[in-house]
Amino acid sequence: MTLRLQPVQVGTGSFDVDGQLVFDDDLLAAVLVRLSEVHEDLAGMWFLEAGFGLVGTAHRPTFAELDAAQTWIGQRLAHEA
């Protein structure tokens, strides 16, 4: 498994537009969005806007940095093997 990030602008309907598409090889696994200052203490953190397959979850976590998000996504995807 190789995770690859691609910067993207996400139309969330709020001020949170800076995002990253997360691919597992060539398959889209998740969409991450950087939280804006509207979220006060969470500003700058990364939010799981959408997860697909094994990355999908009702509880969508936030991450302090992209590396932590990638680790979490990789762990979810590892359960497939």
C-alpha positions as CSV (number, residue, x, y, z in Angstrom):
1,M,0.0,0.0,0.0
2,T,1.3,3.4,-1.0
3,L,-0.6,6.5,0.1
4,R,-0.4,9.5,-2.1
5,L,-1.7,13.0,-1.4
6,Q,-3.1,15.5,-3.9
7,P,-3.9,19.1,-2.9
8,V,-7.5,20.2,-3.8
9,Q,-10.0,22.9,-3.0
10,V,-13.1,21.3,-1.4
11,G,-16.6,22.9,-1.7
12,T,-17.7,22.2,1.9
13,G,-20.1,25.1,2.1
14,S,-18.0,26.7,4.8
15,F,-14.7,28.5,5.2
16,D,-12.9,25.1,5.2
17,V,-11.7,24.7,1.6
18,D,-8.1,23.6,1.7
19,G,-8.0,19.9,1.3
20,Q,-6.1,16.8,0.3
21,L,-7.3,13.8,-1.7
22,V,-5.7,10.6,-0.3
23,F,-5.2,7.8,-2.7
24,D,-4.3,4.2,-1.9
25,D,-2.3,3.4,-5.1
26,D,-4.9,4.6,-7.7
27,L,-8.0,4.4,-5.5
28,L,-9.5,7.4,-3.7
29,A,-9.5,6.4,0.0
30,A,-10.3,9.7,1.7
31,V,-10.8,13.5,1.5
32,L,-9.1,15.6,4.2
33,V,-10.0,19.2,4.9
34,R,-7.9,21.7,6.9
35,L,-10.1,23.4,9.5
36,S,-10.3,27.2,9.4
37,E,-10.1,29.7,12.2
38,V,-13.9,29.5,12.5
39,H,-13.2,26.3,14.5
40,E,-11.0,28.2,17.1
41,D,-8.9,25.6,19.0
42,L,-9.1,23.1,16.1
43,A,-7.9,25.6,13.5
44,G,-5.2,24.2,11.3
45,M,-6.0,20.6,12.1
46,W,-7.1,18.1,9.4
47,F,-10.6,16.7,9.4
48,L,-11.7,13.5,7.7
49,E,-14.4,15.0,5.4
50,A,-15.0,11.7,3.7
51,G,-13.6,8.2,3.9
52,F,-14.3,5.4,1.5
53,G,-14.4,1.7,2.0
54,L,-12.4,0.7,5.1
55,V,-11.7,4.4,5.8
56,G,-15.4,5.3,6.1
57,T,-16.6,5.8,9.6
58,A,-19.5,7.5,11.4
59,H,-17.0,9.2,13.8
60,R,-14.9,11.4,11.5
61,P,-11.7,12.3,13.4
62,T,-9.4,15.3,13.3
63,F,-5.6,15.1,13.1
64,A,-2.9,17.6,14.2
65,E,-0.9,17.0,11.1
66,L,-1.1,15.2,7.7
67,D,1.3,12.5,8.9
68,A,-1.0,11.5,11.7
69,A,-3.9,11.4,9.2
70,Q,-1.9,9.2,6.8
71,T,-1.0,6.8,9.6
72,W,-4.6,6.5,10.7
73,I,-5.8,5.9,7.2
74,G,-3.0,3.4,6.6
75,Q,-4.0,1.5,9.7
76,R,-7.6,1.3,8.5
77,L,-6.6,0.1,5.1
78,A,-4.2,-2.5,6.6
79,H,-7.3,-4.4,8.0
80,E,-8.1,-5.3,4.4
81,A,-5.1,-7.5,4.1
